[in-house]
Amino acid sequence: MTKLLSDGVPVVITDRETDVRLAGHTDFYDDIRLRAGVIVPIIRNNRFVANLSVVMSTTPRTWHEDEIALVHTVAERTWLALENARLYRENQEADARQRIFVRDMLAVVTDGRLRLCHTDDDLPAELTPFGDLVDLTIDGGIRVIRHAARDLAISMGFDETRSTDLMTAVSEAAMNTLIHAQDGRAWICTNQNTIQVWIKDQGAGISMENLPQATLVRGYSTASTLGHGFKMIIGTTDRIHLLTGTFGTTIVIEHLLNLDPTD
């Protein structure tokens, strides 16, 4: 029977008690309660990998061709489903490893300024809201959020250069959202030491393969990246949290009045 299965031949058992192929294996087939059955091999790359068995435990049975064909179809589809599940799991694991590698690489080359987030839980906790939610539009929204951030920085004691740097970072992030995404919105949160500017959209996000170029290379821009301004954002603020994917992109710019070098 093993040779038949290895050769890709279904084994059809009408009655175990009269099937000479099963002689000497009475105890085994008693244990699995097989009296009649169909065993269909699954062959991949000319190699036996598994089989699907349909058994009758108490009575003999004559198996029809269409029943044997049905068992064969179920076996093939079951194996295909298992293979697809395995490939999906492997792809998910490979994607997770790639994201971790890109996250760590971006953190190193930006001295910890850029923090790639995998889920919403990786984003920083929102501080106390300051001002209103702003819709990002070319005729007003960007100007409103960039000046609101700068004015808040000045009122908190940031010097002129640091306040202008924050305004530049916010302006670049908002403009890239407006150009490359849709339904962009921005809002500001703060405490005594930190200004957070949240910018969120529902665009296509940045693909994993484009992340290093999109965030580190000046002048690099495609329809699915943040554009050439992201390098400027990194150079003008203290921390940037980035969550991006097919669900959209969230950027959190953090400007710290007193930066703790160990944080």
Order of alpha helices (4+ residues) and beta strands (2+ residues): alpha-beta-alpha-beta-beta-alpha-beta-beta-alpha-alpha-beta-beta-alpha-alpha-beta-beta
